[in-house]
């Protein structure tokens, strides 16, 4: 799947759209099929070294999104595939599919 990848902290001009592997859910995690995603000011500040976090590089940008549950890891509070979920705590950045440690609500 495609993702906006940050290879260094020299600014947003260095972002590149590239293929990345599909995420796999672990215990307590879900995979979301992302319908809507956003880059926010924190993503820009991170790319420009103005954000306190220093993630390992390369880094997939994006933390805000909403979608449907595709896969559920063991021990997840969400048990139904296809249900709507708002991402809160995306682990791997936002792509067409996002790995989330906590997605809510799962109805």
C-alpha positions as a Markdown table, in Angstrom:
| # | Residue | x | y | z |
|---|---|---|---|---|
| 1 | Unk | 0.0 | 0.0 | 0.0 |
| 2 | Unk | 1.1 | 3.6 | -0.4 |
| 3 | Unk | 2.2 | 5.9 | 2.4 |
| 4 | Unk | 3.9 | 9.3 | 2.8 |
| 5 | Unk | 7.3 | 8.5 | 4.2 |
| 6 | Unk | 9.7 | 10.8 | 6.0 |
| 7 | Unk | 13.3 | 9.8 | 5.5 |
| 8 | Unk | 14.9 | 12.7 | 7.4 |
| 9 | Unk | 14.0 | 15.8 | 9.4 |
| 10 | Unk | 14.8 | 18.4 | 6.8 |
| 11 | Unk | 11.2 | 19.6 | 6.0 |
| 12 | Unk | 8.1 | 18.6 | 4.1 |
| 13 | Unk | 9.8 | 18.9 | 0.7 |
| 14 | Unk | 11.6 | 15.6 | 1.5 |
| 15 | Unk | 8.4 | 13.6 | 1.8 |
| 16 | Unk | 7.9 | 10.8 | -0.7 |
| 17 | Unk | 4.9 | 8.7 | -1.6 |
| 18 | Unk | 6.0 | 5.0 | -1.6 |
| 19 | Unk | 4.9 | 1.4 | -1.2 |
| 20 | Unk | 5.1 | 0.0 | 2.3 |
| 21 | Unk | 4.2 | -3.5 | 3.6 |
| 22 | Unk | 0.6 | -4.1 | 5.0 |
| 23 | Unk | 0.5 | -4.0 | 8.8 |
| 24 | Unk | -0.3 | -7.1 | 10.8 |
| 25 | Unk | -2.3 | -6.8 | 14.0 |
| 26 | Unk | -0.7 | -8.0 | 17.3 |
| 27 | Unk | -2.4 | -8.6 | 20.6 |
| 28 | Unk | -4.8 | -5.8 | 21.5 |
| 29 | Unk | -4.5 | -4.1 | 18.0 |
| 30 | Unk | -6.8 | -3.7 | 15.0 |
| 31 | Unk | -6.2 | -3.0 | 11.4 |
| 32 | Unk | -8.4 | -0.2 | 10.0 |
| 33 | Unk | -9.3 | 0.3 | 6.3 |
| 34 | Unk | -8.8 | 4.1 | 6.4 |
| 35 | Unk | -11.6 | 6.1 | 4.7 |
| 36 | Unk | -10.4 | 9.6 | 5.7 |
| 37 | Unk | -7.0 | 10.6 | 6.9 |
| 38 | Unk | -5.3 | 13.9 | 7.7 |
| 39 | Unk | -1.8 | 15.3 | 8.2 |
| 40 | Unk | -1.9 | 17.8 | 11.0 |
| 41 | Unk | 0.5 | 20.6 | 12.1 |
| 42 | Unk | 2.3 | 18.1 | 14.4 |
| 43 | Unk | 3.4 | 16.1 | 11.3 |
| 44 | Unk | 4.8 | 19.3 | 9.7 |
| 45 | Unk | 6.6 | 20.2 | 12.9 |
| 46 | Unk | 8.0 | 16.7 | 13.1 |
| 47 | Unk | 9.3 | 17.0 | 9.6 |
| 48 | Unk | 11.0 | 20.3 | 10.4 |
| 49 | Unk | 12.6 | 19.2 | 13.7 |
| 50 | Unk | 10.2 | 21.5 | 15.7 |
| 51 | Unk | 8.3 | 18.6 | 17.4 |
| 52 | Unk | 9.7 | 17.0 | 20.6 |
| 53 | Unk | 9.2 | 13.4 | 19.3 |
| 54 | Unk | 12.1 | 11.9 | 17.4 |
| 55 | Unk | 10.7 | 8.7 | 15.8 |
| 56 | Unk | 13.0 | 6.2 | 14.1 |
| 57 | Unk | 13.4 | 6.9 | 10.4 |
| 58 | Unk | 12.0 | 6.2 | 7.9 |
| 59 | Unk | 8.7 | 7.3 | 9.5 |
| 60 | Unk | 5.2 | 7.1 | 8.1 |
| 61 | Unk | 3.3 | 10.4 | 8.8 |
| 62 | Unk | -0.3 | 10.7 | 10.0 |
| 63 | Unk | -2.1 | 10.0 | 13.2 |
| 64 | Unk | -5.7 | 11.1 | 12.6 |
| 65 | Unk | -8.1 | 8.9 | 10.6 |
| 66 | Unk | -11.3 | 7.1 | 10.5 |
| 67 | Unk | -12.2 | 3.8 | 8.9 |
| 68 | Unk | -13.6 | 0.3 | 9.1 |
| 69 | Unk | -12.1 | -2.6 | 11.1 |
| 70 | Unk | -10.5 | -5.1 | 8.7 |
| 71 | Unk | -8.6 | -7.4 | 11.1 |
| 72 | Unk | -8.6 | -7.9 | 14.8 |
| 73 | Unk | -5.7 | -9.0 | 16.9 |
| 74 | Unk | -6.1 | -11.3 | 19.9 |
| 75 | Unk | -7.3 | -9.5 | 23.1 |
| 76 | Unk | -8.7 | -6.5 | 21.2 |
| 77 | Unk | -11.7 | -4.8 | 22.7 |
| 78 | Unk | -13.1 | -4.6 | 19.2 |
| 79 | Unk | -14.4 | -7.9 | 18.0 |
| 80 | Unk | -16.3 | -7.2 | 14.8 |
| 81 | Unk | -14.8 | -6.7 | 11.3 |
| 82 | Unk | -16.5 | -4.2 | 9.1 |
| 83 | Unk | -17.5 | -2.0 | 12.1 |
| 84 | Unk | -16.8 | 1.7 | 12.1 |
| 85 | Unk | -13.9 | 2.9 | 14.2 |
| 86 | Unk | -12.1 | 6.2 | 14.8 |
| 87 | Unk | -8.4 | 5.8 | 15.1 |
| 88 | Unk | -6.9 | 7.0 | 18.4 |
| 89 | Unk | -3.3 | 5.9 | 18.8 |
| 90 | Unk | -2.3 | 4.8 | 15.3 |
| 91 | Unk | 0.9 | 2.9 | 15.7 |
| 92 | Unk | 2.3 | 2.8 | 12.2 |
| 93 | Unk | 1.2 | 6.1 | 10.6 |
| 94 | Unk | -1.7 | 6.4 | 8.2 |
| 95 | Unk | -1.9 | 4.5 | 5.0 |
| 96 | Unk | -4.7 | 2.8 | 3.2 |
| 97 | Unk | -4.6 | 0.4 | 6.2 |
| 98 | Unk | -3.6 | 1.6 | 9.7 |
| 99 | Unk | -2.5 | -0.4 | 12.7 |
| 100 | Unk | -4.1 | 1.0 | 15.8 |
| 101 | Unk | -3.6 | 0.0 | 19.4 |
| 102 | Unk | -6.9 | 1.4 | 20.4 |
| 103 | Unk | -9.8 | 2.1 | 18.0 |
| 104 | Unk | -13.0 | 3.4 | 19.4 |
| 105 | Unk | -15.9 | 3.1 | 19.2 |
| 106 | Unk | -16.1 | -0.4 | 17.7 |
| 107 | Unk | -19.8 | -1.0 | 17.2 |
